[in-house]
Structures are given as C-alpha cells and as structure tokens.
Amino acid sequence: MTFVTLGIVRDLARSLFLPVGTPVAIPPPGTRTGVLRVNSRRDKNMLNLFTHARRMAGGAVVGAAALALAGVSVPANAQETIKVGVLHSLSGTMAISETTLKDTVLFLVDEQNKKGGVLGKKLEAVVVDPASNWPLFAEKARELIAKDKVAVVFGCWTSVSRKSVLPVFKELNSILFYPVQYEGEESERNVFYTGAAPNQQAIPAVDYLMSKDGGEVKRWVLAGTDYVYPRTTNKILEAYLKSKGVAQEDIMINYTPFGHSDWQTIVADIKKFGSAGKKTAVVSTINGDANVPFYKELGNQGIKATDIPVVAFSVGEEELAGIDTKPLVGHLAAWNYFESIDTPANKEFIAAWQAYTKNPKRTTNDPMEATVIGFNAWVAAVEKAKSTDADKVIDAIIGVKVPNLTGGVAEVLPNHHITKPVFIGEIEDNGQFDVVWKTDGLVPGDAWTDYLEGSKDLDADWVKLKCGNYNTVTKKCGGS
C-alpha cells in the first residue's frame, strides 16, 4: 500500500482552505467515493481532499497516520487497528528467555503489516512487562484484555505464569497462545499450546538416551526448577522410567528455586551418583538464568558429556549465547526446532529476523518457532472466520495448517495442541546444535500423558465435546 506524503497532505489542506485539525471522513479501503453522501460545502471539501490525494499519489490510499501527522484529525473508525497483546517478562529471572519472544511478536506484527495486515486492518502490538512475577502476569493479562482491548495474547513461559493467567482468559473469554514446552495435563478452551507436550520432548529424549545411539543410559538424574512444569514432567518421566524397568534407586530427583546460583554441592552429588558403574544422564528442566551457573559448575567439576550427558528441555541458542560453550560440547537439548536446521523456510526466516533486529548474529530458537506457528495459525483462523471474535476464532482454528520452519506442517488439533517433529541436538562450541536424532515424522501433541493413572483418558473425553468420534492415536476427529 502506498501512502500520500506528509507534504502532499499539508498542501492539499491549505489549498482547500481547511484549517489544521479539521475532521476528515476517509472511506475505508475499497469504498468508492462516488457513493459517499455530501451534505454541505464542508463535506465536499473533505471529499475533495481525499479524491485529490488519491490522484496525486497515483491511486494510493491516504493513510490515517499521515493525515494525523499533518495536523488533520481522523475519526476513530478510520484509525482502527487490531491490537495484539505481548505478555512476556522483560525483567527478572526469566527475561533471559522471554525478551526474545517479545521481539519475535513485534517482528511478526511488522511482517504481517507489510502484507496488508489482517482483515484489511493493521496490527498493533501492545507490550507489557510482568517482570517474572507470577501474580503480576494475571494483572497484566487483565490489563491487556479489558483495558487495551487486544484481540489475542502471545505470552507466558513458565507454567506457573500460564496457570496464573488462565482464570483471566476464561473470565474475559480471550485467547492465549502459549509457545513453550510444558508438562501437559491441561487443555483449556482459551489457550493454544504451540510448544511441546511431554510426548513431543521429554519422552523422546529419554527414549534416545536409552537407545544404543544415545549411550544406553541406566541411571537418571531428574533436575529441575521448583515449580509445576519440572515437578509434573519429572513425575511423568519417573513413571515412564519405571515402566521401562528402571529401579527407584537408579533415579535421583532434585529441585532448586528460580535464579539458583550455588551449584557446587548439587553438581558434586550428581557426579557421585554417576560413579556407581552404570551409565548416567541428567534430564534438566532447569529454567531461566539458573542455567548459566549450572553449566559453568559442570565445567568446573570436569563433567563432560562423554561421562554424564545432560539433556535440557529449557536451554536453547538464546541461553547459550551468554556462556562459554566449550566445556559443554556434546551435552544435549531436546526441541522441535534448532537454528542449525537447513531448510529454505528456516534460512528465509533467519535472514528476515536478523535484518529486522539489525544484528547478523541474533539467534533463533524453538519457542520463537512456536510463536511463529501460533501467530500464523491465528492469522489464518481470523481470516477464515472473517472476525477476531474469540468464539469464532476458537472454532475456526481447529484443523488449520501452517508451515513450520523445519520443512513440515503444523496442524492445530482438537485438543488445542499441534503436530511437531522432535529433534535431539548436541551443543557445539559456537553455541549452535548439531542434530543427532529426529523422529521419522510429526508427533501429535498429547494434552494428557499415558503414564499417569487416570490421565490418558482425559484427552479423548475433552475433545468429545468438539468432535464425537475421536482417534487418540492420530489426534483427529472422525476416527481418521
């Protein structure tokens, strides 16, 4: 879309004898000026302003922003945008991970606006900082929905922050896209989970480590930050390991608070646990900036990946950018995306992202891709529903398919999760990951695990409300 320059608007206003600040009725895109009703000489001047501006711009539409800059006030309906909420910590212990997701949403809004916006309207991002304060997430969510009137929110990282905002989204009937791996055991009508469920990250990671290629691990350290995601994930993993014949004495579980920095004793305990003559691995659900001293202490105590490999679920390229990765070479992460994956879509995204940030070294990571998928699915659903109304979008989005960045397609499932590939990557000395294993195809997200009693049946029960005959294997309606 071409916009009339500021100088043209000013000159036109002066030539038509319109004082600065005169209201101008601008027809919406696609409106023919010939059908507008002219009731007075003033109305005629308004219409002339719009018509002459279009001619001088070669048929372009006058932008409301340009008129406002010229000192000409524009009615609210001509300035209307679709507001998009951004609910990510920009300070506190989780800022190391969440700030990039805020930037990602701003980038996606900018890219969509270059395409003409959504439903003929520009998108406007509204950013708040819940500051790694879990109750504050709920307060900021309410502010975005009730005060700022956003149509959708992209946000949260930790499960405790997501749990904090759930009542707000249900009460105010808004939509949250949650882009981070989590513990499952949830499928809310007002939330879409574009990060990994346990069967799309934790279970495949353990399967890999148990395999010959993964080192045939026999002893397991489940180390996490002390909140709902690590505790529930480790409960699932403990049950899964026992179902595979692992004895209780071969499972060590440890939790630390957010921002924990003194890892000397814990790492020493891990080292001792791994010296029992059985191959040992650490499954890490440590979140946020606590990862930096944890990995540093591993290096300090000489724990190499060949001795006790660590597979992380919350460490990606962004977190590694802040530490010396040389002592960590060979340690692992399980994700559904890595920056190093060589596909045309990923190359194009990385180039556009680095151009937007004006930083050729700016990294990408898995929660960014999950944000991209969620954003594009929301856009597709809004265009399908021809509305941003929450109820209409929630109905329209089921079955929507959008490209991922690794060469496949993400489909939004009736349980509000998506299909994803799974990758295991080894840390390289440049802070990137070398993919050493991947699933053969896409894995449908399980809202509820098969390994906790009473949980596995809930997935089917929940979606019966939506699609009757539900196939728990394919995660599709109609038994297909």
Secondary structure, 3 states (H helix, E strand, C coil): CCCCCHHHHHHHHHHCCCCCCCCCCCCCCCCCHHHCCCCCHHHHHHHHHHHHHHHHCCCCCCCHHHHHHCCCCCCHHHHCCEEEEEECCCCCCCHHHHHHHHHHHHHHHHHHHHCCCECCECEEEEEECCCCCHHHHHHHHHHHHHHCCCCEEEECCCHHHHHHHHHHHHHHCCCEEECCCCCCCCCCCCEEECCCCHHHCHHHHHHHHHCCCCCCCCEEEEEEECCHHHHHHHHHHHHHHHHCCCCHHHEEEEEECCCCCCCHHHHHHHHHHCCCCCCEEEEEECCHHHHHHHHHHHHHCCCCCCCCCEEECCCCHHHHCCCCCHHHCCCEEEECCCCCCCCHHHHHHHHHHHHHHCCCCCCCCHHHHHHHHHHHHHHHHHHHHCCCCHHHHHHHHCCCEEECCCCCEEEECCCCCEEECCEEEEECCCCCEEEEEECCCCEECCCCCCCCCCCCCHHHHHHHHHHCCEECCCCEECCC
